[in-house]
Amino acid sequence: MNRRLFLKSSAAAAAVQALPWGSAHAAIEGWRGYEITTRVEISRPRGISRAWIPLPSVDDGRWQKVVGNAWSGNAARTDVMSDGKYGVSMLYAEWPAGTAAPVIEVTSQVATRDRAIDFAKPDSAFDLGKADREFYTAPTDLIPTEGLVKKTALEIIKGARTDVEKGRAIYEWIVENTFRDPKTRGCGIGDVNAMLETGNLGGKCADLNALYVGLARSVGVPARDVYGIRVAPSEYGYKSLGTGSANVTKAQHCRAEFFARGYGWVPVDPADVRKVALEEPPGKLPLNDAKVAAARKRLFGSWEMNWLAYNMGHDVKLPNSSSPKIPFLMYTNAETGGELLDQLDPDGLGYSISSWDIKA
C-alpha cells in the first residue's frame, strides 16, 4: 500500500509536506513508516459541532516514533488537547452553528518496528518507581482490582513467583478460557467485572485485554491497555492480524502490556490469539492448530508493529463536551447540537481512516 494523493486541498497537501518525515527513523534498519489520514465530515449538523480525533501519543523510541501531525478543514477552532491524566492526545475541532458542512482532515506520520522481549537477558535496571507502580495497579471505572477480579487472579497465579511467571499464567488463562465474540460491537468496552460476574468471557480486544490488565493489576503486577489501529498487512502470514486495503476505518485494535522487574514493559496480546482461532482461514480453528499455537507463542512478549499505538488512557473526558466519560479514546468522536454521535458507526458519524506505507 503505497502513499497516494489523498488530500484534496492545496492547504492540506502543504500541511502534510511540512511534516519532518525526512528526519524520521524509517530509514533506520527495522523501522517502517506509515501515514494515517482521518477525514471527518459531519452530516446533518445542528448547532455547534465538535470532533475529537485520537492522535498517536506513544513515543517510546524503541518501537514507535511519532513524526508529526497536520490538519486542514473549515473548523473555526482546532487545538491539540490531552485528557491530563494518561496523556491521551487528540485533535479537538469546533464549528459554530450555521456551518453547512463541517469537515476536517488529519494526517499523522509514525515510524514503527517490531518489538520483542529477550527473556534470557534480564537487566536489574528495569524497575518501576513507587508512584508509577501505584498508577499502573490502580482500578479504573470498568476495571476493578478487588472482589471477584482479585479472587480469580489469585487462583490463576498460584505457584507463580516472578512478574513474568504471573504475567504468563494470566495470559495462558485468558487464551484458554475466553473467546472472541463476533457479535460484540466495535472492540468491546472492557467491563471486567461484568465479564466475571456473568461468566460470559466472550468479547473482542478491548474486553479480553482489559480482563488481562485487571487480573494483573489486582495481584500487584503493573499493567496497561494500549489503544491503537492496524495500519498494514501482517508480514507473518496472518490474514486476521493485518489490514487488507488502505481503508482502515474499522481496524482499531487494543493490546496490553505488563511490567516485569528485570525486563520492563512486556507486550502481550491474548485477544489476538483468540482472533486467530476464530478468523484465520478456514476459521474456527482449535487452540492446538499450528497457526494458533504459533500466534500464542509469539504474542507473549512480542508485537508485530503493523499497528500503531494511540494512547494508554482510561475513563476519558472529552474536552468541551457535556457527555459522560468514555472508556477509552480509540475511535473518532463527534457531537452536533449537544448530542454525542455513535463512534462505532463511521458512516453515520461521517469519518474514514486511510493508511499508507511511507518510503523514506
C-alpha positions in Angstrom: 0.0 0.0 0.0 2.0 3.0 -1.3 1.2 6.5 -0.4 -1.1 8.4 -2.8 -2.5 11.8 -3.2 -5.5 11.7 -0.8 -5.6 15.3 0.5 -7.6 17.3 -2.0 -6.9 20.9 -1.0 -3.6 22.6 -1.5 -3.6 23.7 2.1 -3.9 20.1 3.3 -1.2 18.9 0.9 1.1 21.7 2.1 0.5 20.9 5.7 1.4 17.2 5.2 4.5 18.1 3.2 5.7 20.3 6.0 5.9 17.3 8.4 9.5 16.4 9.2 9.4 13.0 7.5 12.9 13.2 6.1 14.3 13.2 9.6 12.2 10.2 10.8 13.6 6.9 11.8 12.0 5.0 8.9 15.4 4.8 7.2 17.0 3.0 10.1 17.1 -0.7 9.8 13.9 -2.4 11.0 11.8 0.8 11.0 8.8 1.3 8.8 6.9 4.5 8.1 3.2 5.0 7.9 0.9 7.9 7.1 -2.6 7.7 8.6 -5.3 10.1 7.5 -8.6 10.6 9.2 -11.3 12.6 7.4 -14.4 13.8 9.3 -17.5 15.2 7.6 -20.3 15.7 10.0 -23.6 15.2 8.2 -26.8 17.0 9.3 -25.1 19.5 11.7 -27.3 21.1 14.3 -26.0 24.0 16.3 -22.3 23.8 17.4 -20.4 20.8 16.1 -17.3 19.3 17.6 -14.9 16.4 16.9 -12.2 14.6 18.9 -9.7 12.7 16.8 -7.1 10.5 18.5 -3.5 11.3 17.7 -0.6 9.0 18.3 0.9 9.9 21.6 3.0 6.9 22.4 6.6 7.9 21.5 8.6 5.1 23.0 11.7 5.4 20.9 12.4 1.7 20.7 9.3 0.6 18.8 7.3 3.7 17.9 8.3 7.2 16.9 5.7 9.9 16.3 7.0 12.1 13.5 4.2 14.7 13.5 0.6 15.6 12.7 -1.0 18.1 10.3 -4.6 19.0 9.5 -6.8 21.2 7.4 -10.5 21.9 7.0 -13.1 24.6 7.8 -13.2 24.3 11.6 -13.3 27.7 13.4 -11.1 26.2 16.2 -8.5 23.4 16.3 -6.4 22.5 19.3 -4.3 19.5 20.3 -5.6 18.6 23.7 -4.9 16.0 26.4 -7.0 14.3 29.0 -4.5 15.4 31.6 -4.1 12.1 33.4 -2.9 9.5 30.9 -1.5 11.8 28.3 -4.2 10.9 25.8 -3.6 13.2 22.8 -6.4 14.3 20.5 -7.1 16.9 17.9 -10.2 19.0 19.0 -12.1 20.7 16.2 -15.1 23.0 16.6 -17.5 24.5 14.2 -20.0 27.3 15.0 -23.7 26.9 14.5 -24.6 27.5 10.9 -21.6 25.7 9.4 -23.3 23.9 6.5 -20.7 21.1 6.0 -18.2 20.7 8.9 -15.1 19.0 7.7 -11.5 18.3 8.9 -8.8 16.0 7.7 -5.9 15.0 10.0 -2.7 13.2 8.9 -0.2 11.6 11.3 3.1 10.2 10.4 4.6 7.4 12.5 7.6 5.1 12.4 7.4 1.7 14.0 9.4 -1.5 14.3 8.6 -4.9 15.7 9.3 -5.4 19.4 10.2 -8.4 21.4 11.5 -9.2 24.9 14.5 -11.4 25.3 13.6 -13.3 28.5 17.1 -14.8 28.6 18.7 -11.4 29.2 17.2 -9.8 32.4 18.6 -6.4 33.4 18.1 -5.3 37.0 18.0 -1.7 35.9 14.4 -2.2 34.7 12.1 -1.4 37.5 9.2 1.0 38.3 9.2 3.7 41.0 6.5 3.6 43.7 4.3 6.3 42.1 4.3 4.5 38.7 3.7 1.2 40.3 0.7 2.6 42.1 -0.6 4.3 39.0 -0.5 1.1 36.9 -2.1 -1.1 39.5 -5.0 1.3 40.3 -8.6 0.4 39.3 -10.5 2.3 36.6 -14.2 2.7 36.2 -14.5 -0.6 34.3 -11.5 -2.4 35.7 -11.8 -3.1 39.4 -8.9 -4.7 41.2 -10.7 -6.1 44.3 -13.5 -8.7 44.8 -14.1 -11.3 42.2 -11.3 -9.9 40.0 -8.7 -10.4 42.7 -10.1 -13.7 43.8 -9.9 -15.0 40.2 -6.4 -13.7 39.7 -5.1 -15.3 42.9 -6.3 -18.7 41.7 -4.7 -18.2 38.3 -1.2 -17.3 39.6 -1.0 -20.0 42.3 2.6 -21.1 42.4 3.9 -18.2 40.3 6.6 -16.2 41.9 8.1 -13.7 39.5 6.3 -11.0 37.5 7.0 -12.9 34.3 5.5 -16.1 35.7 2.4 -14.2 36.9 2.1 -12.4 33.6 2.3 -15.7 31.7 -0.1 -17.5 33.9 -2.7 -14.8 33.4 -2.0 -14.8 29.6 -2.5 -18.5 29.3 -5.7 -18.4 31.4 -7.1 -15.7 29.1 -6.3 -17.8 26.0 -7.7 -20.9 27.4 -10.9 -19.5 29.0 -12.1 -16.6 26.8 -13.4 -16.5 23.3 -13.8 -13.8 20.6 -17.4 -12.9 20.1 -18.1 -11.7 16.6 -21.4 -10.1 17.7 -19.6 -7.6 20.0 -19.8 -4.1 18.6 -16.6 -2.5 17.8 -13.8 -3.7 20.1 -16.0 -4.0 23.2 -15.8 -1.7 26.2 -13.8 -3.7 28.7 -16.2 -4.2 31.5 -14.2 -6.7 33.5 -16.5 -7.1 36.5 -19.4 -7.9 34.3 -17.5 -10.5 32.4 -16.5 -12.3 35.5 -19.8 -12.0 37.3 -21.9 -13.3 34.4 -19.3 -15.9 33.4 -19.6 -14.7 29.8 -15.9 -14.4 28.9 -16.6 -13.5 25.3 -15.8 -10.2 23.6 -13.2 -8.6 21.5 -9.8 -7.0 22.1 -10.9 -4.2 24.4 -12.7 -6.8 26.5 -10.2 -9.6 26.6 -7.1 -7.5 27.0 -8.8 -5.3 29.7 -9.5 -8.6 31.5 -5.8 -9.3 31.3 -4.9 -5.8 32.7 -7.5 -6.1 35.5 -6.3 -9.5 36.7 -2.7 -8.4 36.6 -3.3 -5.2 38.5 -5.3 -7.0 41.1 -2.3 -9.0 42.2 0.2 -6.2 42.1 1.6 -6.6 38.6 1.5 -3.2 36.8 -0.4 -3.5 33.5 -2.0 -1.2 31.0 -4.1 -1.3 27.9 -2.7 0.2 24.7 -5.2 1.5 22.2 -4.4 1.8 18.5 -5.1 0.8 15.0 -3.8 -1.7 12.5 -2.2 0.0 9.5 -0.7 -2.7 7.3 -0.9 -6.4 6.4 0.8 -8.9 8.6 4.2 -10.0 7.3 3.9 -13.3 9.2 1.2 -14.8 7.1 -1.8 -14.0 9.4 -4.7 -12.6 7.3 -6.7 -11.9 10.5 -3.9 -9.8 12.1 -3.5 -7.2 9.4 -5.3 -4.9 7.0 -6.4 -5.9 3.5 -6.5 -2.4 2.0 -5.7 1.2 2.6 -9.1 1.7 4.2 -8.5 1.1 7.9 -11.7 2.8 9.2 -12.7 -0.3 11.2 -9.2 -1.6 12.0 -8.9 -0.3 15.6 -7.2 -2.7 18.0 -6.4 -2.7 21.7 -3.3 -4.5 23.1 -1.9 -4.9 26.6 1.4 -4.7 28.5 2.6 -5.7 31.9 5.7 -4.6 33.8 8.2 -7.3 34.8 11.2 -6.5 37.0 14.3 -7.0 35.0 12.6 -6.7 31.6 10.5 -3.6 31.6 7.1 -3.4 29.8 6.3 -6.7 28.3 3.9 -6.7 25.3 1.2 -9.3 25.2 -2.0 -9.8 23.1 -4.1 -12.8 24.2 -7.1 -11.3 22.4 -5.3 -11.7 19.1 -4.7 -15.4 19.8 -8.4 -15.8 20.0 -8.9 -13.7 16.9 -6.6 -16.1 15.0 -8.5 -19.1 16.3 -11.9 -17.6 15.2 -11.0 -15.8 11.9 -7.8 -17.3 10.4 -8.8 -19.3 7.3 -10.6 -21.6 7.2 -12.0 -20.3 10.5 -12.9 -21.7 13.9 -9.5 -23.2 14.5 -8.8 -25.2 17.7 -6.2 -24.0 20.1 -3.9 -26.8 19.1 -3.9 -25.8 15.4 -0.4 -24.9 14.3 -1.3 -21.3 13.3 -3.0 -20.7 16.7 -0.1 -22.3 18.6 2.4 -20.2 16.8 0.4 -17.0 17.5 0.0 -18.0 21.1 3.8 -18.4 21.5 4.6 -15.2 19.7 2.1 -12.9 21.3 3.5 -13.3 24.8 6.5 -10.9 24.8 6.3 -9.5 21.3 4.2 -7.5 18.9 4.3 -7.2 15.1 4.2 -3.4 14.6 1.9 -3.3 11.5 -0.1 -1.4 14.1 0.3 2.0 15.7 -0.4 3.0 19.3 -2.6 6.0 20.1 -2.6 6.0 23.9 -2.9 4.1 27.1 -5.8 6.0 28.7 -9.0 5.0 30.5 -12.1 6.9 31.6 -11.5 9.8 29.1 -13.5 13.0 29.4 -13.8 14.7 26.1 -12.8 18.4 26.4 -15.7 20.8 26.0 -18.3 18.1 25.9 -21.2 17.7 28.3 -21.3 13.9 27.6 -20.2 11.4 30.2 -16.7 10.0 30.2 -15.9 7.3 27.6 -14.0 4.1 28.5 -11.1 5.0 26.1 -10.3 7.1 23.1 -9.5 4.8 20.2 -12.3 5.9 17.8 -13.1 9.3 16.3 -15.8 11.0 18.3 -18.0 13.9 17.3 -21.1 15.7 18.5 -23.6 18.1 17.0 -26.3 20.1 18.7 -25.1 18.7 22.1 -25.6 15.1 21.0 -22.7 12.7 21.0 -22.7 10.7 17.8 -22.1 6.9 17.6 -18.4 6.4 17.4 -18.9 2.8 16.2 -20.9 4.0 13.2 -18.3 5.7 11.0 -20.8 6.1 8.1 -23.4 7.7 10.3 -20.9 9.9 12.1 -19.1 10.7 8.9 -15.5 9.6 9.2 -13.0 7.4 7.4 -9.4 6.4 8.0 -6.7 5.5 5.5 -3.2 4.3 5.8 -0.2 4.0 3.5 3.4 2.9 3.8 5.9 5.7 3.6 9.1 5.1 1.7 11.7 7.4 3.3 
